[in-house]
């Protein structure tokens, strides 16, 4: 099914939009790249609009399009994404609290979100026809981690220290959370690609691709455990890889039972990542002690009225757990801020209107002494910014993507499911609700949606790879 196969410029536009998306994913979360990002977004949007225009012409010339292909239901994530943009404008016009700052976000961040949606939409259409080309996108992310590794090694040779607690401030990503966001995207994409290749053997890949996948995951896990030392990254990475192990293991066991033939060699495939997970977890636990009494810390943290220390830890200090130990600061603060954020949403269901620091504006209505600026959960921060409607539209776009993937026979379906799961996890536990991170979210929603379009028969579509 090639919508505009007769148009000679389409292959060129397809290659260019893949290049733009790859470059964006390589630099989107890196420091000091805003000018390059803006150039790529503007150029990519023009290319995307041209590609979409040609696609619509080609699709319109097809008389054998099925009714399901034209169903609006398959565009639900995109519809909800554009509805979110409309709600942002409505919020500015009718419910704005700080119209100047809100207009600044509207004309900068949200304009780039619109550009990101168009680029993701067009890129997804290309990957729908050529699933293997998605590896170029993930290669862009891997490139940014190679840059991180080179930068880290330079610092290592200067200091002689393998673990530098504050290195993440000076790293190319500038903080921990950018590393988690992009690393999680790479790992989830590889989990989906590898699961599809190992279970269905369609699309098939040469052995260097598997080496690239393994090297990329190893590099990112090393970054999570040693270079950056991020519990969020380790947690998300473990969940993604363990779910991959369980899925591939169960699928292979089912296939072998149906064939009544057990092959022990196939179990070497999940054995390798299992060993790697154990090694990296041990390395992480030797550095980071935040897991030791995590449950006790959270138990104290959610008592935001009984234990008010979270409002200003500089003034009140950190409380103790039931066992008498002081809470681990990071655990306590994040859990307490999240609890306070949820409470604030219930008090302000339409949102404050700002992606950045809405919590600090809203929470003082109930807790005047509070000094916090973020809940450290993107979904809570998004709910604080644009209320329950904004949260419903954005979460609805992601969740509807999962529903479409589960009903699809596309060779991209497992990649879509894993990436969506990663986004849901990462945006739950990390402060990635502003600036470039929100652009990446909506780019991914559009990309994943169109990667699934028009794929009805797995066998026939693999011929297009």
matplotlib code that plots the C-alpha trace (Angstrom):
import matplotlib.pyplot as plt

x = [0.0, 2.0, -0.2, 1.9, 4.2, 3.8, 5.2, 9.0, 9.6, 8.1, 11.2, 13.3, 10.9, 10.7, 14.5, 14.6, 11.9, 13.6, 16.9, 15.1, 13.5, 16.8, 18.7, 16.0, 16.1, 19.9, 19.9, 16.5, 17.6, 21.2, 22.3, 23.0, 21.1, 18.1, 19.0, 19.6, 16.4, 14.4, 15.9, 15.2, 11.6, 10.9, 12.5, 10.9, 7.5, 7.7, 8.8, 6.1, 3.4, 4.6, 4.8, 1.3, -0.1, 1.4, 0.2, -3.4, -3.3, -2.1, -4.6, -7.4, -6.6, -7.0, -10.5, -9.9, -9.4, -11.2, -13.7, -11.5, -8.7, -10.9, -12.3, -11.7, -11.2, -7.7, -6.7, -7.9, -4.4, -3.9, -7.4, -6.8, -3.4, -4.9, -7.7, -5.1, -3.7, -7.1, -7.7, -4.4, -5.7, -9.1, -7.4, -5.4, -8.4, -10.8, -9.0, -5.6, -4.0, -0.8, -1.6, 1.9, 3.7, 1.1, 1.2, 5.0, 4.6, 1.9, 4.0, 7.2, 6.7, 3.2, 4.2, 7.0, 4.6, 2.5, 5.6, 6.6, 3.2, 3.4, 6.9, 6.0, 2.9, 4.8, 7.6, 5.2, 3.6, 7.0, 7.8, 4.4, 5.5, 9.2, 9.4, 13.1, 13.9, 12.9, 16.4, 17.7, 15.6, 16.9, 20.4, 20.0, 19.3, 22.2, 24.5, 23.6, 24.7, 27.9, 28.5, 27.7, 30.1, 32.9, 32.4, 32.3, 35.5, 37.2, 36.1, 37.2, 40.7, 40.9, 39.7, 40.5, 37.0, 34.7, 31.7, 31.2, 28.1, 27.5, 28.6, 25.1, 25.0, 27.9, 27.0, 25.8, 22.2, 22.5, 20.5, 19.4, 15.9, 16.9, 19.1, 16.2, 13.8, 16.0, 17.5, 14.0, 12.9, 15.9, 15.5, 11.7, 12.2, 14.8, 12.6, 9.8, 12.0, 13.8, 10.5, 9.0, 12.2, 12.6, 9.0, 7.8, 11.1, 9.4, 11.0, 14.3, 17.6, 21.2, 23.4, 25.1, 21.8, 21.5, 25.0, 24.0, 21.0, 23.0, 25.8, 23.2, 21.3, 24.6, 25.7, 22.5, 22.4, 26.0, 24.9, 21.9, 24.0, 27.3, 27.6, 24.4, 23.3, 19.6, 17.1, 14.3, 16.4, 17.3, 13.7, 12.3, 15.0, 14.5, 10.7, 11.1, 13.7, 12.0, 8.7, 10.6, 12.1, 8.7, 7.0, 9.7, 10.1, 6.4, 6.0, 8.8, 7.7, 4.2, 5.6, 7.7, 4.9, 2.7, 5.4, 6.1, 9.8, 11.8, 15.1, 17.3, 19.4, 16.6, 16.8, 20.3, 18.6, 16.8, 19.7, 22.1, 19.9, 19.1, 22.8, 23.3, 20.4, 21.8, 25.2, 23.9, 21.6, 24.4, 26.5, 23.7, 22.9, 26.6, 26.4, 22.8, 21.4, 18.0, 16.2, 17.1, 13.9, 11.9, 8.5, 9.0, 10.0, 6.9, 4.7, 5.9, 5.8, 2.2, 1.1, 1.4, -0.8, 0.5, 4.2, 4.6, 8.4, 8.1, 6.9, 10.3, 13.0, 15.5, 13.4, 11.9, 14.5, 13.8, 11.4, 12.2, 10.6, 8.7, 12.0, 13.6, 15.9, 15.9, 14.1, 16.1, 15.8, 15.0, 12.4, 10.6, 10.6, 9.4, 6.6, 5.4, 5.5, 3.5, 0.9, 0.7, 0.3, -2.6, -4.3, -3.7, -5.3, -8.5, -8.6, -7.9, -9.5, -9.1, -5.4, -3.3, -2.1, 1.7, 3.7, 6.5, 5.9, 2.1, 2.5, 4.3, 1.6, -1.4, -0.1, 0.4, -3.4, -3.5, 0.0, 1.4, 4.8, 5.4, 8.6, 8.3, 8.2, 7.5, 5.8, 8.4, 5.7, 4.9, 1.3, 0.7, 2.4, 0.4, -2.8, -1.8, -1.0, -4.1, -6.4, -8.3, -9.3, -5.6, -4.7, -7.6, -6.7, -2.9, -3.3, -6.1, -3.9, -1.3, -3.7, -5.7, -2.4, -2.0, -5.6, -4.9, -1.7, -3.3, -5.9, -3.4, -1.4, 1.2, 4.9, 5.3, 2.7, 5.2, 7.5, 4.4, 3.3, 6.8, 7.4, 4.0, 4.6, 7.9, 6.3, 3.6, 6.2, 8.6, 6.0, 4.7, 7.9, 9.8, 9.5, 9.3, 6.3, 7.8, 9.9, 11.5, 10.2, 6.5, 7.6, 9.1, 5.9, 3.6, 6.1, 6.0, 2.2, 1.9, 4.7, 3.3, -0.2, 0.7, 3.1, 0.0, -2.3, -3.7, -1.9, -4.4, -2.4, 0.9, 2.2, 1.3, 2.8, 6.2, 6.7, 7.0, 10.1]
y = [0.0, 3.0, 6.1, 8.1, 5.7, 7.5, 10.7, 10.8, 13.4, 11.3, 9.1, 12.2, 13.8, 10.6, 10.4, 14.1, 13.8, 10.7, 12.7, 15.7, 13.4, 11.6, 14.9, 16.2, 13.1, 13.4, 17.1, 17.6, 17.1, 18.4, 21.8, 24.8, 23.4, 25.6, 27.4, 24.1, 22.6, 25.6, 25.3, 21.6, 22.1, 24.9, 23.0, 19.8, 21.3, 22.6, 19.2, 17.5, 19.7, 19.1, 15.4, 15.3, 17.3, 14.8, 11.9, 13.3, 13.6, 10.1, 8.7, 10.6, 8.9, 5.4, 4.1, 0.8, 2.4, 0.4, 1.9, 1.2, 3.2, 6.3, 5.8, 8.7, 6.3, 5.4, 9.1, 9.4, 10.2, 13.0, 14.3, 14.5, 16.1, 18.9, 19.2, 19.8, 22.7, 24.2, 23.9, 25.7, 28.6, 28.6, 28.5, 31.6, 33.5, 32.6, 31.3, 32.9, 33.9, 35.4, 36.3, 37.6, 34.5, 32.2, 34.0, 33.6, 29.8, 29.8, 31.5, 29.5, 26.1, 25.3, 26.6, 24.1, 21.4, 22.1, 21.8, 18.6, 17.1, 17.7, 16.3, 13.2, 12.7, 12.7, 10.6, 8.0, 7.7, 6.9, 4.3, 2.8, 1.8, 1.1, -0.1, -0.9, 2.8, 3.5, 2.3, 5.6, 7.5, 5.4, 5.8, 9.5, 9.0, 6.5, 9.2, 11.6, 9.0, 8.3, 12.1, 11.8, 8.9, 10.7, 13.8, 11.7, 9.9, 13.3, 14.3, 10.8, 11.3, 14.7, 13.7, 10.0, 9.4, 6.9, 8.2, 12.0, 12.7, 16.2, 15.4, 15.5, 19.3, 19.7, 16.7, 17.4, 16.6, 19.2, 17.2, 13.7, 13.8, 14.5, 11.4, 9.3, 10.6, 9.9, 6.7, 5.3, 6.0, 4.2, 1.1, 0.9, 1.2, -1.5, -3.8, -3.4, -3.9, -6.9, -8.6, -8.2, -9.5, -12.5, -13.6, -12.9, -12.6, -9.7, -7.3, -9.2, -7.5, -8.4, -9.3, -5.8, -4.3, -6.7, -5.7, -2.0, -2.6, -4.4, -1.8, 1.0, -0.5, -1.2, 2.4, 3.7, 1.4, 2.4, 6.0, 5.4, 3.5, 5.2, 8.3, 10.0, 7.7, 8.0, 5.8, 6.9, 5.7, 2.4, 1.8, 2.5, 0.6, -2.5, -2.5, -2.2, -4.9, -7.3, -6.9, -7.7, -10.8, -12.0, -11.3, -12.9, -15.9, -16.6, -16.2, -18.5, -21.1, -21.0, -21.4, -24.3, -26.1, -25.7, -27.2, -29.9, -29.1, -27.5, -25.8, -24.9, -22.6, -20.1, -19.4, -17.9, -14.8, -13.7, -15.0, -12.3, -9.3, -11.0, -11.2, -7.6, -6.4, -8.2, -6.6, -3.1, -3.3, -4.4, -1.5, 1.0, -0.2, 0.1, 3.8, 4.9, 4.1, 5.7, 2.3, 1.2, 2.4, 3.7, 2.5, 4.0, 7.4, 7.4, 6.5, 9.6, 11.8, 11.4, 12.7, 16.2, 17.8, 15.8, 16.2, 19.7, 19.5, 19.2, 22.8, 24.2, 21.6, 24.4, 25.7, 22.5, 19.9, 16.3, 14.1, 10.6, 7.3, 5.1, 3.3, 6.6, 7.0, 10.2, 9.9, 9.8, 13.4, 12.6, 10.0, 12.2, 15.4, 13.8, 11.8, 14.7, 17.1, 14.7, 14.3, 18.1, 18.4, 16.0, 17.9, 21.2, 19.8, 19.1, 22.7, 24.1, 21.7, 24.1, 24.6, 27.7, 28.0, 27.7, 24.6, 25.8, 26.4, 26.2, 24.2, 27.0, 29.4, 27.2, 25.5, 28.6, 29.0, 26.0, 26.1, 29.6, 28.5, 26.1, 26.8, 24.0, 24.7, 21.2, 18.0, 16.0, 14.2, 15.4, 14.3, 16.2, 19.3, 19.1, 18.8, 21.8, 23.8, 22.9, 21.2, 18.0, 18.7, 19.0, 15.9, 14.0, 15.0, 14.3, 11.0, 10.0, 10.5, 8.2, 5.5, 5.5, 4.8, 1.6, 0.6, 1.1, -0.9, -3.8, -4.0, -3.6, -6.2, -3.6, -4.7, -1.5, -2.5, -3.8, -0.8, 1.5, -0.4, -0.3, 3.4, 4.3, 2.4, 4.1, 7.6, 6.8, 5.6, 8.4, 11.2, 9.7, 9.8, 12.7, 16.4, 16.4, 18.6, 21.8, 23.2, 20.5, 17.6, 18.4, 18.8, 15.3, 13.9, 15.2, 14.3, 10.7, 10.6, 11.7, 9.4, 6.3, 7.0, 7.2, 4.3, 2.1, 3.6, 1.3, -1.8, -4.6, -7.7, -8.4, -10.7, -8.5, -5.4, -6.9, -7.1, -3.3, -3.3]
z = [0.0, -1.2, -1.2, -3.6, -5.3, -8.6, -7.2, -7.7, -5.1, -2.3, -1.7, -1.3, 1.1, 3.0, 3.4, 4.5, 7.1, 8.6, 8.7, 10.4, 13.0, 13.6, 14.1, 16.4, 18.6, 18.7, 19.9, 21.5, 25.1, 24.7, 26.1, 23.9, 20.9, 20.9, 17.6, 15.9, 17.3, 16.1, 12.6, 12.4, 13.6, 11.1, 8.2, 9.3, 9.5, 5.9, 4.7, 6.7, 5.3, 1.7, 2.3, 3.9, 1.0, -1.5, 0.6, 0.7, -3.1, -3.6, -1.1, -2.7, -6.0, -4.6, -5.2, -3.2, 0.2, 2.8, 5.1, 8.2, 6.6, 6.5, 10.0, 12.3, 15.2, 14.0, 14.3, 18.0, 19.4, 16.8, 17.3, 21.1, 20.6, 18.4, 20.9, 23.6, 21.6, 21.2, 25.0, 25.6, 23.5, 25.1, 28.6, 27.6, 26.3, 29.1, 32.2, 32.2, 35.5, 34.1, 30.5, 29.7, 30.7, 29.3, 25.9, 26.0, 26.4, 23.8, 21.2, 22.0, 23.6, 22.2, 18.8, 18.8, 20.0, 16.9, 14.7, 16.5, 15.8, 12.1, 11.9, 13.9, 11.8, 8.6, 9.9, 11.2, 7.7, 6.2, 9.0, 8.4, 5.0, 5.9, 9.6, 9.4, 8.8, 12.4, 13.4, 12.0, 14.6, 17.5, 16.1, 16.7, 20.4, 20.6, 19.1, 21.9, 24.5, 22.6, 23.0, 26.7, 27.1, 25.3, 27.5, 30.6, 29.7, 29.2, 32.8, 34.1, 32.7, 34.2, 37.7, 37.9, 39.4, 37.8, 39.9, 40.0, 42.1, 40.5, 37.0, 35.6, 36.0, 33.6, 31.3, 27.7, 28.9, 31.7, 34.2, 35.1, 33.7, 30.1, 30.3, 31.6, 29.0, 26.0, 27.4, 28.1, 24.6, 23.1, 25.4, 24.8, 21.0, 21.0, 23.2, 20.7, 17.7, 19.1, 20.3, 16.8, 15.1, 17.4, 17.5, 14.0, 12.1, 10.3, 9.6, 9.7, 10.5, 9.8, 12.8, 13.0, 14.0, 17.0, 18.0, 17.7, 19.9, 22.5, 22.5, 22.8, 25.7, 27.5, 27.0, 28.4, 31.4, 32.2, 32.0, 34.3, 36.9, 36.9, 34.8, 35.9, 38.8, 38.3, 40.1, 37.8, 34.8, 36.4, 37.5, 34.1, 32.3, 34.5, 34.0, 30.2, 29.9, 32.3, 30.5, 27.3, 28.8, 30.0, 26.7, 24.5, 26.8, 27.0, 23.3, 22.4, 24.9, 23.4, 19.9, 20.9, 22.7, 19.6, 17.5, 20.2, 19.9, 22.7, 21.7, 24.7, 22.5, 22.2, 26.0, 25.5, 24.0, 27.3, 29.4, 28.2, 29.2, 32.5, 33.4, 32.3, 34.5, 37.6, 37.0, 36.5, 39.5, 41.7, 40.4, 41.0, 44.5, 45.4, 44.6, 45.4, 48.8, 48.1, 47.8, 51.4, 53.1, 50.2, 51.4, 54.9, 53.3, 51.1, 54.1, 55.9, 52.8, 51.9, 55.3, 54.0, 56.7, 59.6, 58.6, 57.1, 56.7, 52.9, 52.7, 53.6, 54.5, 55.0, 57.8, 59.3, 58.3, 57.3, 59.5, 60.7, 59.6, 62.1, 62.8, 63.9, 60.9, 58.9, 55.6, 52.5, 51.2, 47.6, 48.4, 50.9, 48.9, 45.6, 47.3, 49.4, 46.5, 44.4, 47.1, 47.4, 43.7, 43.5, 46.3, 44.4, 41.3, 43.2, 44.4, 40.9, 38.3, 35.3, 35.9, 36.4, 32.8, 33.0, 32.2, 34.4, 38.1, 38.2, 41.4, 43.2, 42.2, 43.1, 46.3, 48.2, 48.3, 50.7, 52.0, 52.2, 53.5, 50.6, 48.6, 46.1, 42.3, 40.8, 41.8, 40.0, 38.1, 34.6, 34.7, 38.0, 36.7, 33.5, 35.5, 37.5, 34.4, 32.3, 34.7, 34.4, 30.8, 29.7, 31.6, 30.1, 26.6, 26.8, 28.7, 26.5, 23.4, 24.9, 26.1, 22.9, 21.1, 23.2, 22.3, 18.6, 18.8, 20.6, 17.8, 15.0, 13.0, 12.0, 12.3, 14.3, 17.0, 19.6, 19.2, 19.7, 22.8, 24.4, 23.7, 24.9, 28.1, 28.6, 28.1, 30.6, 33.2, 32.6, 32.7, 36.0, 37.9, 36.3, 35.9, 32.1, 31.4, 30.0, 27.1, 24.9, 26.9, 26.1, 22.4, 22.5, 24.0, 21.3, 18.6, 19.8, 20.1, 16.4, 15.3, 17.0, 15.8, 12.1, 12.3, 12.8, 10.1, 7.4, 8.6, 8.4, 7.5, 9.1, 6.3, 3.4, 5.0, 5.7, 2.0, 2.0, 4.3]

ax = plt.figure().add_subplot(projection="3d")
ax.plot(x, y, z, "-o")
ax.set_aspect("equal")
plt.show()
